[in-house]
Structure formats: C-alpha cells, structure tokens
Amino acid sequence: MLMEVRIARTFEAGQSSWRRAARHSVESERTSASGGLCCMLHRRALALFCLVPGLLAPAARAADQTVNITGLAFSPRNVTIQVGDTVTWVNNNQGAHNVVANNGSFRSGEPEDQFTFSHTFTTAGSFGYHCQPHQALGMTGTVTVEAGGGGGDTPGKVRFSQASYSAGEAGNKATITVSRIEGDDGAATVQWAAAAGTAAAGADFTAASGTLTWADQDDANKTFQVTILNDTADEPNETVQLTLSAATGAALDDTRKSATLTITDDDDGGGGGTAPSAPTNLTAAPQSTTEIGLTWTDASSNETGFQIERRDGLAGTYQEVGTVGANVTSFAAGGLTSGTFYVFRVRAQNAAGSSIYSNEAGAAPNTLPLPCLASATVLCVNNNRFQVEVDWRTTTPPAGQGQAVAIPTAPDSGLFYFFSASNLEMLLKVLNGCSINNRYWVFFAATTNVEVGVRVTDTQTGTVKSYFNRLGQAVPPIQDTNAFATCP
C-alpha cells in the first residue's frame, strides 16, 4: 500500500535550534523476519529501510485538564497542557474561592462557593494563578502550556500581526501583515477585507478584499495592501476596519481576527503644528517563547500614532518593527528567539514631526524548560533550578557576556565580571521565598555603569525574568521579591 511518512524533528538547547523535515512516498510490505515494516523509498534513487514498529503511531498529546478546588488547594496544583487545550476549574461547595491569573490574562470572577470556570490557552508558556482571598495561604497553581504535540506539527493559527496599524494620508498604500503562528502543518488560507470605519470608502481609501495563502511548512508572514486616497481637507484622523475570516487548514485566532488601520491627516490638521510629547514608562515583559509585550504611557494628546523600534542583542542597532495608532499604549513584538536579549524604544508622531524617544526597555522571551548547564557564562543557582546570564555593552570593547563565578559555599548566589577576573562587577542571588509570599526572589547589586541585560530563567518552567540598565547609568540594586510565581 502507498502511504506518506513525515519525519520531523525539533531540537532546542541553549541558544541554538534546528529543525529538519522530510517528506517521502513509500511502498511498504510486511516482513515477519524483522517484525517491522520494510519500505521501498522512491526519491531519485531506490533504497530499502526498516521502520521500527510504532514509528508511524501518532505522538501522544496532552488532553484538556480539570482542576478541582479542595479546601484551600487546587488539585492538581500544577498541570501541563498544549496550545489549544482547555483547563476547567471546579468549585463544588468548598468555600468562597476564585481563579485569577497572575498576569491578568484570565479570571473566574468574584469568589463564589460553587462555580465551573474554563479557559483555553492559545500561547505557549507558564501561567501562574491563585485564589484571590487565599493567595497568602498558598492557594496557587501553575499551568504549563507546551507549544506542540510530541514530534509532529500542528496547523497553527492565523491572525493580524498587531491590533492596530497606521499610515499617513499621503502614503498611497498601507501594508498590513498577517502571521501564521504555533504551527505550519499543511496548506492554509484566510480571507481578508478592508471596510469603512470612520473613513469613507471611495473618498478616504479603497475598499478591498482577498485571500492569503500558506503552503505546507510555511509560517512566513503574508501581507496585503490598502490603498489610501489623499485629499486636501483638514479633517480628523480616520479609521479602516480590517477583518480576517473563513480560514481553511488552520484556525483563526479569535484574539486577533480584527484590527484597525488609522489614516493620519496631513492637511494642517491631524495633530496641529506641534510635535507630540515623548511616551514614558516603557516596559517589556515576555509573553511566550517568541513574543515580548510592550506597554507605555501616552504623554501627549496630539499624536497620530507611535513608532516602535528594536535592537537585537545589546550590540544591535535599532530598526523599526511596527507602528500603532493614536492612543494605543501596547504592542506585541513577535518572531523573537529564546536566549536573545532585546531592547526597545518608542516615539510618538504626528504631521508636525516625531517626539524624542521614550526610555529604553529590555527583555528576553521565555524558553523551553531545560536543565541548567553551568559554563563560563552561565551561573546555576538555588539547587541548579535557576540559570543566570548577563550581557553587557560599553564603548570599548563594544559588548560581551559576563563571566560567571560560582560560590561553592553559597549555592544560591554567584558573581560576574566583564573585563577582568580581578574586577568583579556583580553579585546576584535567587532565594526561595515560597514559605513567605509564594515567590522566588531575585536580588543583585553591581558596581558598574555599563549597559547590562540580566536574564534569570526558571529551568523547570522556562519562565524568564529580565532586568535592563542603560549605558552610562549606575546599575541600581534590585530587590525583586515577586520575581517568580512558580513555587514550589
């Protein structure tokens, strides 16, 4: 009989990853001598090989999970699922409780004596949660969401790369990006449409629709363009509604199936003759193994949008990675690589010009749970559960990795130097505060003013906590007693 075999492997360790996939048509017949399945391979040349029994069996995958509330505990406390799976919490007259994500991504509501609450996890990562009235009593749990199902692949989901886009009125065309995430198994399509919001079709833009297509094993971003029609009227900024629908071969991400395109006016209006003030309080935090979320404070009232820039690694140079419309104060930076420290900045824009840049913010994406392997640049502390790495940058030499110095008599602590072993730069420790506030704590102090990016990874969950110090500023002491909500 004819069958098609896909062999796919994914490997990630430290800062390197590789992936190989091959597709072959094979003609097979049983053989009692080997007890396996012998196959004739047809691909430019003929070869014989044997497949171990069970190789073609589908990989096991995690199922939806139920967590019961028993007294002052979640049972089981920690569960592992895969992207797309659902966790259901059940409280059957066990007292007034609720379920609240530590990062605010889900919540069952106010505490109740009896409820059933379900949440579907659409991104990989570690998600801590707690009962609001009983968190201090240790009523916490963790959902670990893995990216894929065993050695195979998944079709993934399609979505807009960001929730909002912006384009100048004189820009003629706005380019809109659509991403395929969390899998690339099989061909996929999705229909897109650009329709009137506050902008009028035919007067401010050209209404349009079409289809985007991905081939099997294709997870590259796809784009379409919206034609902007310029005029001379002094008018407010206007919006175009963007939608995705009728996806085939892959799921449609409900959280990003619509987006807004803001057309910024350039006719003596659209913000007036004064450039906007710079945004403030920029922060960066990992959302998954490939995404970092940014938030900032809008400090102006006349911007038409914001420009987001990123440098890859401390030694990188800034490049624009996206824009968002007026009054938007967040951005999801995707397509990132675990083990890399990224630095971001944002500025506001209008027809009169751009603001100065915001403060810089840096972070690294989460990673896969892997054992800590101590090396010249990697420090393993707290019973080897936490992995610590430090990147640095100055003018001469331009950049490098901190050299780790373990302290055998203090296994929760370690040292780093940048230039010479006789010139120690940083003392860092990770403490177990689980019995006090159900957290692991990160403390460090440094005697330097170089640019520093510190990555502390919980190797059991892959959760990464990052700390960034800009060049020329003395590194402030860090006392983060809420660093990791991953007890025990």
Residue pairs with C-beta under 8 A, 6 or more apart in sequence:
1 27
1 28
2 25
2 26
2 27
3 26
3 28
3 56
4 23
4 24
4 25
4 26
5 23
5 24
5 26
5 39
5 51
5 56
6 21
6 22
6 23
6 152
6 153
7 21
7 22
7 24
8 19
8 20
8 21
8 151
8 152
8 153
9 19
9 20
9 21
9 151
10 17
10 19
10 148
10 151
11 17
11 18
11 19
12 338
12 367
12 368
12 370
13 370
14 339
14 370
14 373
15 338
15 339
15 340
17 337
17 338
21 153
21 217
24 41
24 42
24 43
25 42
25 43
26 39
26 40
26 41
26 42
27 39
27 40
27 42
28 37
28 38
28 39
28 40
29 38
30 37
30 38
31 37
31 38
31 50
34 50
35 53
36 50
36 51
36 52
36 53
37 50
37 51
37 53
37 55
37 56
38 48
38 49
38 50
38 51
39 48
39 49
39 50
39 51
40 46
40 48
41 47
41 48
41 49
58 150
58 152
59 149
59 150
59 151
59 152
60 149
60 150
61 82
61 149
61 150
62 80
62 81
62 82
62 85
62 146
62 149
63 81
63 85
64 81
64 85
64 86
64 87
64 88
65 76
65 79
65 81
65 85
65 86
65 87
65 88
65 143
66 87
66 88
66 89
66 90
67 74
67 75
67 76
67 79
67 87
67 88
67 89
67 90
67 141
68 74
68 75
68 89
68 90
68 92
69 75
69 89
69 90
69 91
69 92
69 94
69 97
69 131
70 94
71 94
71 95
72 95
72 131
72 134
72 137
72 138
72 139
73 138
73 139
74 89
74 131
74 139
74 140
74 141
76 141
77 140
77 141
77 142
78 141
78 142
78 143
78 144
79 87
79 141
79 142
79 143
79 144
80 143
80 144
80 145
80 146
81 87
81 121
81 143
81 144
81 145
81 146
82 145
82 146
82 147
82 148
82 149
83 121
83 122
83 123
83 124
83 145
83 146
83 147
83 148
83 154
83 182
84 120
84 121
84 122
84 154
84 182
84 251
85 120
85 121
85 145
86 118
86 119
86 120
86 121
87 118
87 119
87 121
87 143
88 116
88 117
88 118
89 99
89 108
89 115
89 116
89 117
89 118
90 115
90 116
91 97
91 112
91 113
91 114
91 115
91 116
92 114
93 113
93 114
94 113
95 113
96 111
96 112
96 113
96 133
97 111
97 112
97 131
97 133
97 134
97 139
98 107
98 108
98 109
98 110
98 111
98 112
98 115
98 131
98 132
98 133
99 106
99 107
99 108
99 117
99 129
99 131
100 106
100 107
100 108
100 129
100 130
100 131
100 132
101 107
101 127
101 128
101 129
102 127
102 128
102 129
102 130
102 485
103 127
103 128
105 127
106 119
106 129
108 115
108 117
109 115
109 117
111 131
111 132
111 133
121 127
121 143
121 145
122 157
122 182
122 253
122 255
123 145
123 182
123 287
123 288
123 291
124 145
124 146
124 147
124 182
124 288
124 289
124 366
125 144
125 145
125 286
125 287
125 288
125 289
125 366
125 462
125 463
126 142
126 143
126 144
126 145
126 366
126 458
126 461
126 462
126 463
126 486
127 142
127 143
127 144
127 145
128 140
128 141
128 142
128 485
128 486
129 140
129 141
129 142
129 143
130 139
130 140
130 141
130 438
130 485
131 139
131 140
135 438
136 437
136 438
138 438
140 438
140 485
140 487
142 461
142 485
142 486
144 369
144 461
147 182
147 289
148 154
148 182
148 183
152 185
153 183
153 184
153 185
153 217
154 182
154 183
154 185
155 183
155 184
155 185
155 186
155 188
155 249
155 250
155 251
156 180
156 181
156 182
156 183
156 184
156 185
156 188
156 219
156 250
156 251
157 180
157 181
157 182
157 183
157 250
157 251
157 252
157 253
158 178
158 179
158 180
158 181
158 188
158 190
158 212
158 214
158 244
158 247
158 250
158 251
158 252
158 253
159 178
159 179
159 181
159 244
159 252
159 253
159 255
159 256
159 257
160 176
160 177
160 178
160 179
160 242
160 244
160 256
160 257
160 258
160 259
161 177
161 178
161 179
161 221
161 322
161 334
162 177
162 256
162 259
162 322
162 324
162 331
162 332
163 256
163 259
163 260
163 324
163 328
163 332
164 259
164 260
164 261
164 262
164 324
164 325
164 328
165 174
165 176
165 242
165 259
165 260
165 261
165 262
165 323
165 324
165 325
166 174
166 261
166 262
166 263
166 264
166 304
166 305
166 323
166 324
166 325
166 326
167 173
167 174
167 226
167 228
167 261
167 262
167 263
167 264
168 228
168 263
168 264
168 266
168 351
169 228
169 230
169 231
169 263
169 264
169 265
169 266
169 267
169 270
170 228
170 230
170 266
171 228
172 227
172 228
172 230
173 225
173 226
173 227
173 228
174 225
174 226
174 228
174 261
174 263
175 223
175 224
175 225
176 192
176 194
176 223
176 224
176 225
176 226
176 242
176 259
176 261
177 221
177 222
177 223
178 190
178 192
178 212
178 221
178 222
178 223
178 224
178 244
179 221
179 334
179 335
180 188
180 214
180 218
180 219
180 220
180 221
180 222
180 250
181 219
181 253
181 290
181 334
183 219
183 250
184 214
184 216
184 217
184 218
184 219
185 216
185 217
186 216
186 249
186 250
187 213
187 214
187 215
187 216
187 218
187 249
188 213
188 214
188 247
188 248
188 249
188 250
189 211
189 212
189 213
189 214
189 247
189 248
189 249
190 211
190 212
190 244
190 245
190 246
190 247
190 248
190 250
190 252
191 209
191 210
191 211
191 244
191 245
191 246
191 247
192 209
192 210
192 211
192 212
192 224
192 242
192 243
192 244
192 245
193 207
193 208
193 209
193 242
193 243
193 245
194 205
194 207
194 208
194 209
194 226
194 240
194 241
194 242
194 261
195 201
195 207
195 240
195 241
195 243
196 207
196 240
196 241
197 238
197 239
197 240
197 241
197 260
198 236
198 238
198 239
199 205
199 238
199 239
199 240
199 263
200 238
201 207
202 229
203 229
203 231
204 228
204 229
204 231
204 238
204 240
204 263
205 226
205 227
205 228
205 229
205 240
205 263
206 226
206 227
206 229
208 224
208 226
208 227
210 224
212 222
212 224
213 222
214 220
214 222
214 249
214 250
221 335
226 240
226 242
226 261
228 263
230 266
231 267
232 267
233 267
234 265
234 267
234 268
234 269
235 265
235 267
235 269
236 265
236 269
236 270
237 262
237 263
237 264
237 265
237 270
237 304
237 325
237 326
238 262
238 263
238 265
239 260
239 261
239 262
239 263
239 325
240 260
240 261
240 263
241 258
241 260
241 261
242 258
242 259
242 260
242 261
243 257
243 258
244 252
244 257
244 258
245 252
245 257
260 325
261 325
262 304
262 305
262 325
262 326
264 270
264 271
264 304
264 305
264 326
264 349
264 350
264 351
265 271
265 304
265 351
266 351
268 351
269 351
270 304
270 350
270 351
271 302
271 303
271 304
271 350
271 351
271 352
272 302
272 350
272 351
272 352
273 352
274 302
274 352
275 348
275 350
275 352
275 353
275 354
275 355
276 300
276 302
276 303
276 348
276 349
276 350
276 354
276 355
277 299
277 300
277 348
277 355
278 299
278 300
278 347
278 348
278 355
278 356
278 357
278 358
279 296
279 297
279 298
279 299
279 300
279 306
279 329
279 346
279 347
279 348
279 355
279 358
280 296
280 297
280 299
280 358
280 359
281 295
281 296
281 297
281 358
281 359
282 294
282 295
282 296
282 344
282 345
282 346
282 358
282 359
282 360
282 361
283 294
283 295
283 296
283 361
284 292
284 293
284 294
284 342
284 344
284 361
284 362
284 363
284 466
284 468
285 292
285 293
285 363
285 466
286 292
286 293
286 363
286 364
286 365
286 366
286 463
286 464
286 466
287 293
287 332
287 365
287 366
288 365
288 366
289 338
289 365
289 366
289 367
289 368
289 462
290 334
290 335
290 336
290 337
290 338
290 365
291 332
291 333
291 334
291 336
291 365
292 332
292 333
292 336
292 342
292 344
292 363
292 364
292 365
293 330
293 331
293 332
293 333
294 308
294 330
294 331
294 332
294 333
294 344
294 346
294 361
295 329
295 330
296 306
296 329
296 330
296 346
296 358
297 329
298 327
298 329
298 348
299 348
300 348
300 355
302 350
303 326
303 327
303 348
303 349
303 350
303 355
304 325
304 326
304 349
304 350
304 351
305 323
305 324
305 325
305 326
305 328
305 348
305 349
305 350
306 323
306 324
306 325
306 328
306 331
306 346
306 347
306 348
306 349
307 320
307 322
307 323
307 346
307 347
307 349
307 354
308 320
308 321
308 322
308 323
308 324
308 331
308 333
308 344
308 345
308 346
309 318
309 319
309 320
309 321
309 344
309 345
309 346
309 347
309 357
310 318
310 319
310 321
310 333
310 342
310 343
310 344
311 317
311 318
311 319
311 342
311 343
312 340
312 342
313 340
313 341
313 342
313 391
313 399
314 341
314 343
314 362
314 391
314 392
314 393
314 399
314 451
314 453
315 393
315 398
315 399
316 343
318 345
321 333
322 331
322 333
324 330
324 331
331 346
333 342
333 344
336 342
336 365
337 365
338 364
338 365
338 366
338 367
338 368
339 364
339 367
340 364
340 365
341 362
341 363
341 364
341 391
341 453
341 455
341 466
341 468
342 362
342 363
342 364
342 365
343 360
343 361
343 362
343 453
343 468
344 360
344 361
344 362
345 357
345 358
345 359
345 360
345 361
346 357
346 358
347 354
347 355
347 356
347 357
347 358
348 354
348 355
349 355
359 470
360 468
360 470
361 468
362 453
362 466
362 468
363 464
363 466
363 468
364 453
364 455
364 464
364 466
365 464
366 462
366 463
366 464
367 457
367 462
367 464
368 462
369 459
369 460
369 461
369 462
370 459
370 462
371 384
371 459
372 378
372 380
372 384
372 385
372 386
372 387
372 457
372 459
373 380
374 380
374 384
374 404
374 406
375 404
376 403
376 404
377 389
377 390
377 401
377 402
377 403
377 404
378 387
378 388
378 389
378 404
379 387
379 388
379 389
379 404
379 405
379 406
379 414
379 416
379 428
380 386
380 387
380 388
380 406
381 388
381 411
381 412
381 413
381 414
381 428
381 429
381 430
382 411
382 412
382 430
382 431
382 432
382 440
383 411
384 459
385 430
385 458
385 459
385 460
386 430
386 440
386 456
386 457
386 458
386 459
387 455
387 456
387 457
387 459
388 404
388 414
388 428
388 430
388 454
388 455
388 456
388 457
389 401
389 402
389 454
389 455
389 457
390 401
390 402
390 416
390 426
390 452
390 453
390 454
390 455
391 399
391 400
391 401
391 402
391 452
391 453
391 455
392 399
392 400
392 401
392 402
392 418
392 425
392 448
392 450
392 451
392 452
392 453
393 399
393 400
393 450
393 451
393 471
394 450
394 451
394 471
400 418
402 416
402 417
402 418
402 425
402 426
403 416
403 417
403 418
403 421
404 414
404 415
404 416
405 414
405 415
405 416
405 417
405 421
405 424
406 414
407 413
407 414
407 415
410 429
412 429
412 430
412 431
412 432
413 427
413 428
413 429
414 427
414 428
414 429
415 424
415 426
415 427
415 428
416 424
416 425
416 426
416 428
417 423
417 424
417 425
417 426
418 425
418 448
418 450
419 425
424 447
425 446
425 447
425 448
426 444
426 445
426 446
426 447
426 448
426 452
426 475
427 444
427 445
427 446
428 442
428 443
428 444
428 454
428 456
429 442
429 443
429 444
430 440
430 441
430 442
430 443
430 456
430 483
431 440
431 441
431 443
432 440
432 441
432 487
433 439
433 440
433 441
433 481
434 440
434 487
434 488
437 481
437 482
438 485
438 487
439 481
439 482
439 483
439 484
439 485
439 487
440 458
440 483
440 484
440 486
440 487
441 479
441 480
441 481
441 483
442 456
442 465
442 467
442 478
442 480
442 483
442 484
443 477
443 478
443 479
443 480
444 454
444 467
444 477
444 478
445 475
445 477
445 478
446 452
446 469
446 475
447 475
448 474
448 475
449 471
449 472
449 473
449 474
449 475
450 469
450 471
451 469
451 470
451 471
452 467
452 468
452 469
452 475
453 466
453 467
453 468
454 466
454 467
454 468
455 464
455 465
455 466
456 464
456 465
456 466
456 467
456 483
457 463
457 464
457 465
458 464
458 484
458 486
460 486
461 486
463 484
463 486
465 480
465 483
465 484
467 478
467 480
469 475
469 476
